[in-house]
Amino acid sequence: MYRPELVTLDKYVICEAEREWKVYNWLQHFTLDMLRSELEQHGLEIQATYSDLRGRPWADGDEMAVVIGLK
């Protein structure tokens, strides 16, 4: 992860017999405060946060999987 930007890069090299190309997939990571700020700019607010898709409650430090925002 590149800090303090909170981004990661997935780089893929695709090789075929006659050509090769590279794919760069930049992923932006967000803290809960960053997400809250992004949503509030559009009149949305966070209603719930979960650490996984099964609904396990989010705890500080978890890599959050689900955020529910409503207007």
MDAnalysis code that builds the backbone (N, CA, C; Angstrom):
import MDAnalysis as mda
import numpy as np

u = mda.Universe.empty(213, n_residues=71, atom_resindex=np.repeat(np.arange(71), 3), trajectory=True)
u.add_TopologyAttr("name", ["N", "CA", "C"] * 71)
u.add_TopologyAttr("resid", np.arange(1, 72))
u.add_TopologyAttr("resname", ["MET", "TYR", "ARG", "PRO", "GLU", "LEU", "VAL", "THR", "LEU", "ASP", "LYS", "TYR", "VAL", "ILE", "CYS", "GLU", "ALA", "GLU", "ARG", "GLU", "TRP", "LYS", "VAL", "TYR", "ASN", "TRP", "LEU", "GLN", "HIS", "PHE", "THR", "LEU", "ASP", "MET", "LEU", "ARG", "SER", "GLU", "LEU", "GLU", "GLN", "HIS", "GLY", "LEU", "GLU", "ILE", "GLN", "ALA", "THR", "TYR", "SER", "ASP", "LEU", "ARG", "GLY", "ARG", "PRO", "TRP", "ALA", "ASP", "GLY", "ASP", "GLU", "MET", "ALA", "VAL", "VAL", "ILE", "GLY", "LEU", "LYS"])
u.atoms.positions = np.array([
    [0.853, -1.180, 0.000],
    [0.000, 0.000, 0.000],
    [0.892, 1.235, 0.000],
    [0.500, 2.197, -0.806],
    [1.192, 3.480, -0.836],
    [0.554, 4.396, 0.196],
    [1.328, 4.832, 1.143],
    [0.837, 5.743, 2.176],
    [1.457, 7.091, 1.944],
    [0.878, 8.215, 2.258],
    [-0.397, 8.361, 2.951],
    [-1.604, 8.356, 2.011],
    [-1.397, 8.056, 0.740],
    [-2.488, 8.119, -0.238],
    [-3.517, 7.005, -0.074],
    [-3.170, 5.936, 0.640],
    [-4.059, 4.793, 0.851],
    [-4.510, 4.165, -0.465],
    [-3.561, 3.922, -1.348],
    [-3.864, 3.243, -2.608],
    [-2.963, 2.014, -2.746],
    [-3.454, 1.033, -3.473],
    [-2.647, -0.127, -3.832],
    [-2.704, -0.300, -5.337],
    [-1.727, -1.008, -5.851],
    [-1.652, -1.257, -7.283],
    [-1.618, -2.752, -7.531],
    [-2.552, -3.232, -8.351],
    [-2.497, -4.593, -8.878],
    [-1.994, -4.465, -10.305],
    [-0.867, -5.079, -10.582],
    [-0.287, -5.006, -11.933],
    [-0.314, -6.399, -12.539],
    [-0.817, -6.487, -13.745],
    [-0.895, -7.758, -14.460],
    [-0.146, -7.634, -15.784],
    [0.619, -8.641, -16.105],
    [1.271, -8.715, -17.407],
    [0.618, -9.875, -18.151],
    [0.029, -9.558, -19.276],
    [-0.681, -10.561, -20.070],
    [0.204, -10.904, -21.272],
    [0.558, -12.150, -21.362],
    [1.471, -12.596, -22.413],
    [0.760, -13.558, -23.350],
    [0.873, -13.265, -24.629],
    [0.393, -14.156, -25.669],
    [1.573, -14.448, -26.587],
    [1.404, -15.363, -27.484],
    [2.508, -15.755, -28.356],
    [3.079, -14.567, -29.131],
    [2.211, -13.655, -29.559],
    [2.669, -12.580, -30.428],
    [2.635, -11.195, -29.805],
    [2.163, -11.094, -28.553],
    [2.147, -9.776, -27.929],
    [2.099, -9.901, -26.406],
    [2.400, -8.794, -25.767],
    [2.375, -8.714, -24.306],
    [1.905, -7.315, -23.935],
    [1.063, -7.226, -22.930],
    [0.663, -5.918, -22.451],
    [0.495, -5.937, -20.947],
    [0.513, -4.737, -20.369],
    [0.417, -4.588, -18.922],
    [-0.880, -3.887, -18.568],
    [-1.496, -4.331, -17.476],
    [-2.720, -3.727, -16.962],
    [-2.421, -3.252, -15.542],
    [-2.715, -1.992, -15.263],
    [-2.513, -1.416, -13.938],
    [-3.878, -1.109, -13.330],
    [-4.153, -1.685, -12.191],
    [-5.435, -1.483, -11.519],
    [-5.167, -0.823, -10.168],
    [-5.377, 0.492, -10.102],
    [-5.176, 1.242, -8.868],
    [-6.439, 1.165, -8.024],
    [-6.298, 0.854, -6.736],
    [-7.429, 0.729, -5.827],
    [-7.293, 1.754, -4.704],
    [-8.315, 2.557, -4.518],
    [-8.337, 3.547, -3.445],
    [-8.937, 2.918, -2.196],
    [-8.257, 3.053, -1.081],
    [-8.760, 2.567, 0.204],
    [-9.246, 3.760, 1.012],
    [-10.255, 3.539, 1.845],
    [-10.848, 4.612, 2.627],
    [-10.886, 4.239, 4.097],
    [-10.648, 5.216, 4.949],
    [-10.950, 5.046, 6.362],
    [-12.430, 5.348, 6.539],
    [-12.983, 4.995, 7.680],
    [-14.389, 5.290, 7.938],
    [-14.635, 6.796, 7.898],
    [-13.722, 7.576, 8.432],
    [-13.872, 9.040, 8.391],
    [-13.828, 9.572, 6.965],
    [-12.969, 9.002, 6.130],
    [-12.912, 9.428, 4.727],
    [-14.225, 9.121, 4.022],
    [-14.775, 7.922, 4.255],
    [-16.057, 7.565, 3.645],
    [-17.172, 8.486, 4.121],
    [-17.188, 8.744, 5.407],
    [-18.213, 9.631, 5.977],
    [-18.151, 11.003, 5.292],
    [-16.957, 11.538, 5.146],
    [-16.782, 12.839, 4.501],
    [-17.258, 12.820, 3.048],
    [-16.903, 11.766, 2.315],
    [-17.340, 11.638, 0.916],
    [-18.859, 11.598, 0.815],
    [-19.496, 10.816, 1.670],
    [-20.953, 10.675, 1.630],
    [-21.664, 11.961, 2.034],
    [-21.160, 12.623, 3.073],
    [-21.809, 13.844, 3.564],
    [-21.829, 14.938, 2.505],
    [-20.830, 14.968, 1.644],
    [-20.787, 15.964, 0.563],
    [-21.975, 15.816, -0.390],
    [-22.606, 14.657, -0.375],
    [-23.729, 14.379, -1.274],
    [-25.024, 14.141, -0.515],
    [-25.061, 14.604, 0.721],
    [-26.275, 14.509, 1.508],
    [-26.579, 13.115, 2.036],
    [-25.569, 12.248, 2.088],
    [-25.760, 10.887, 2.579],
    [-25.096, 10.729, 3.936],
    [-25.553, 9.756, 4.691],
    [-24.912, 9.461, 5.967],
    [-24.786, 7.961, 6.150],
    [-23.802, 7.557, 6.917],
    [-23.582, 6.144, 7.184],
    [-24.611, 5.672, 8.199],
    [-25.342, 4.628, 7.840],
    [-26.346, 4.052, 8.721],
    [-25.830, 2.817, 9.450],
    [-24.926, 2.080, 8.810],
    [-24.400, 0.861, 9.415],
    [-23.059, 0.518, 8.795],
    [-22.222, -0.169, 9.567],
    [-20.938, -0.658, 9.071],
    [-20.757, -2.097, 9.545],
    [-20.182, -2.899, 8.681],
    [-19.943, -4.312, 8.997],
    [-18.551, -4.708, 8.531],
    [-17.973, -5.686, 9.212],
    [-16.638, -6.157, 8.850],
    [-16.661, -7.233, 7.765],
    [-17.817, -7.810, 7.520],
    [-17.915, -8.815, 6.469],
    [-19.351, -8.860, 5.947],
    [-19.552, -9.654, 4.947],
    [-20.874, -9.724, 4.321],
    [-21.883, -10.509, 5.136],
    [-21.451, -11.117, 6.214],
    [-22.367, -11.833, 7.106],
    [-22.939, -10.919, 8.183],
    [-22.469, -9.683, 8.242],
    [-22.999, -8.734, 9.210],
    [-22.256, -8.682, 10.526],
    [-21.022, -9.211, 10.547],
    [-20.223, -9.122, 11.777],
    [-19.959, -7.656, 12.074],
    [-20.215, -7.205, 13.296],
    [-20.040, -5.790, 13.630],
    [-18.621, -5.311, 13.362],
    [-18.527, -4.101, 12.850],
    [-17.229, -3.505, 12.554],
    [-16.553, -3.090, 13.844],
    [-15.260, -3.375, 13.926],
    [-14.443, -2.953, 15.060],
    [-13.284, -2.134, 14.520],
    [-12.879, -1.118, 15.255],
    [-11.782, -0.256, 14.820],
    [-10.571, -1.106, 14.440],
    [-10.033, -0.862, 13.265],
    [-8.894, -1.626, 12.786],
    [-9.258, -2.718, 11.803],
    [-10.533, -3.084, 11.722],
    [-10.965, -4.087, 10.755],
    [-10.887, -3.514, 9.346],
    [-10.715, -4.395, 8.386],
    [-10.844, -3.996, 6.988],
    [-12.315, -4.134, 6.632],
    [-13.002, -3.016, 6.611],
    [-14.450, -3.013, 6.447],
    [-14.853, -3.523, 5.071],
    [-15.879, -4.324, 5.012],
    [-16.376, -4.859, 3.758],
    [-17.673, -4.197, 3.324],
    [-18.467, -3.707, 4.271],
    [-19.799, -3.195, 3.931],
    [-20.057, -1.888, 4.657],
    [-20.536, -0.909, 3.908],
    [-21.011, 0.361, 4.489],
    [-22.378, 0.622, 3.883],
    [-23.341, 0.927, 4.719],
    [-24.677, 1.252, 4.237],
    [-24.897, 2.726, 4.460],
    [-25.158, 3.452, 3.377],
    [-25.401, 4.885, 3.454],
    [-26.775, 5.213, 2.901],
    [-27.436, 6.150, 3.538],
    [-28.783, 6.552, 3.109],
    [-28.870, 8.069, 3.056],
    [-29.827, 8.529, 2.301],
    [-30.085, 9.957, 2.199],
    [-31.196, 10.343, 3.120],
])
